[in-house]
Amino acid sequence: METGVKKTEQDYLAMKFQLPPHDIKEYSPLTLAYIGDVAFEIVVRTVLVRRANRQVNKLHRAAAALVSAEHQSKMVSVLEERFTEEESQVYKRGRNAKAATKAKNASITDYRRATGLEAVMGYLYLKGDYQRLVDLVEMALEHV
């Protein structure tokens, strides 16, 4: 990279993991949801740990409840109106994607809405917009 050119967070992430930069818009919504599932969970776990130093089993139960499809669907109700146009498009692509797997413990509507939310989280993670990712999760946790 030439001198004087500011590196973006995506460039940093690519260098950190030694991955070539990739156009995020080329990823399928289910691929975004795949990585978004983990990004969402790590943010939720971090928020829970920072709120209180509790027993691990209590932290696990709280995190499991918050990352369930049913709870994520409720979070979408709060966040949908706060999404940027770009995030809204990613959400809709994720929500409408035809997954090969079926919801185990959730309605199909909750499952699809959760997949859309996870696609947004994956998009923000791969984009390197970690602050926005954390802000959205914190907004959702405050209101749900």
Secondary structure by P-SEA (a helix, b strand, c coil): ccccccccaaaaaaaaccccccccccccaaaaaaaaaaaaaaaaaaaaaaaccccaaaaaaaaaaaacaaaaaaaaaaccccccaaaaaaaaaaaacccccccccccaaaaaaaaaaaaaaaaaaaacaaaaaaaaaaaaaacc
